[in-house]
Amino acid sequence: MKTILFLTAATSLLLAGCGEKSNPPAQTTNTATGGNPLTAPVDYLAAAAKAQQSAVKTVDTTSLNKAIEMFNVDMGRFPKDLNELVAEKYIPILPTPPFGTKLDYDANAGKVKVVKQ
């Protein structure tokens, strides 16, 4: 009885495996590098540096634009250049822009942007 049960189970498993082969799963790739595990640490560090650089640009321009607005309220005009903000003590020092970029100040509009050099 055990032999018949074993043969029936083995035969059903064998027949179940003989059906049509299913399509292989679609391969997904990482758009940045192809998902190579050997370059994962380098990819991570590059993404972290880019995110940090973006955050620095946002914080620097926000604080500078706020100082320009305060200068405008107090003096009734926009500063001629960013050094005037330091001279009038609205900010202690000019922030250093990230490598490869510079601060672009539009005296007519009173806005600061970080642009590539």
C-alpha positions as CSV (number, residue, x, y, z in Angstrom):
1,M,0.0,0.0,0.0
2,K,2.8,2.4,0.9
3,T,4.5,1.6,-2.4
4,I,1.4,2.4,-4.5
5,L,0.9,5.6,-2.6
6,F,4.6,6.6,-3.2
7,L,4.5,5.7,-6.9
8,T,1.3,7.7,-7.4
9,A,2.8,10.8,-5.7
10,A,6.0,10.5,-7.7
11,T,4.1,10.1,-11.0
12,S,1.9,13.1,-10.3
13,L,4.9,15.2,-9.5
14,L,6.6,14.1,-12.6
15,L,3.6,14.8,-14.8
16,A,3.0,18.2,-13.2
17,G,6.6,19.2,-14.1
18,C,6.2,18.1,-17.7
19,G,3.8,20.9,-18.7
20,E,4.6,23.9,-20.8
21,K,7.5,25.9,-19.6
22,S,6.5,29.3,-18.3
23,N,8.2,32.5,-19.5
24,P,11.2,33.5,-17.5
25,P,10.6,36.5,-15.2
26,A,11.3,39.8,-16.8
27,Q,14.7,41.2,-15.8
28,T,14.6,44.5,-14.1
29,T,17.6,46.7,-14.2
30,N,18.7,49.6,-12.1
31,T,18.6,52.6,-14.4
32,A,21.7,54.2,-12.8
33,T,24.2,51.4,-13.2
34,G,22.6,48.2,-14.1
35,G,22.6,47.0,-10.5
36,N,26.1,45.7,-10.4
37,P,26.8,44.7,-6.8
38,L,30.5,45.5,-7.2
39,T,29.8,49.2,-7.9
40,A,27.0,49.5,-5.3
41,P,29.2,51.3,-2.7
42,V,30.5,53.8,-5.3
43,D,27.0,54.4,-6.6
44,Y,25.7,55.0,-3.0
45,L,28.5,57.5,-2.2
46,A,27.9,59.4,-5.5
47,A,24.2,59.6,-4.8
48,A,24.8,60.8,-1.2
49,A,27.3,63.4,-2.4
50,K,24.8,64.7,-5.0
51,A,22.0,64.9,-2.4
52,Q,24.3,66.7,0.0
53,Q,25.3,69.2,-2.6
54,S,21.6,69.8,-3.5
55,A,20.7,70.4,0.1
56,V,23.6,72.8,0.6
57,K,22.4,74.8,-2.4
58,T,18.9,75.0,-1.1
59,V,19.9,76.1,2.4
60,D,22.4,78.7,1.2
61,T,20.1,80.4,-1.2
62,T,17.2,80.3,1.3
63,S,19.3,82.0,4.1
64,L,20.7,84.5,1.6
65,N,17.3,85.4,0.1
66,K,16.0,85.9,3.7
67,A,18.8,88.2,4.5
68,I,18.2,90.2,1.3
69,E,14.5,90.6,2.2
70,M,15.4,91.9,5.7
71,F,17.9,94.3,4.1
72,N,15.2,95.5,1.7
73,V,12.7,96.1,4.6
74,D,15.3,98.0,6.7
75,M,17.0,100.0,3.9
76,G,14.2,100.3,1.3
77,R,16.4,98.8,-1.4
78,F,18.1,95.7,-2.4
79,P,21.9,95.4,-1.6
80,K,24.2,96.3,-4.4
81,D,26.1,93.1,-3.9
82,L,26.3,90.2,-1.4
83,N,29.2,91.7,0.4
84,E,27.0,94.6,1.5
85,L,25.0,92.0,3.5
86,V,28.1,91.1,5.4
87,A,29.2,94.8,5.8
88,E,25.8,95.7,7.3
89,K,25.9,92.6,9.5
90,Y,22.8,90.8,8.1
91,I,24.9,87.7,7.7
92,P,28.3,86.9,9.4
93,I,30.0,85.6,6.2
94,L,29.1,84.7,2.7
95,P,28.5,81.0,2.4
96,T,30.8,79.0,0.3
97,P,29.0,77.4,-2.7
98,P,29.5,73.8,-3.5
99,F,32.5,72.8,-5.7
100,G,31.9,73.7,-9.4
101,T,29.2,76.3,-8.6
102,K,29.0,80.0,-7.8
103,L,26.5,82.3,-6.3
104,D,24.6,84.5,-8.8
105,Y,23.0,87.6,-7.4
106,D,20.5,89.6,-9.3
107,A,20.5,93.1,-7.7
108,N,17.4,94.2,-9.6
109,A,15.2,91.3,-8.4
110,G,17.0,90.8,-5.1
111,K,17.4,87.0,-5.6
112,V,20.3,84.7,-5.3
113,K,20.8,81.4,-7.3
114,V,23.5,78.8,-7.3
115,V,24.7,78.2,-10.8
116,K,27.4,76.1,-12.4
117,Q,30.7,77.9,-13.2
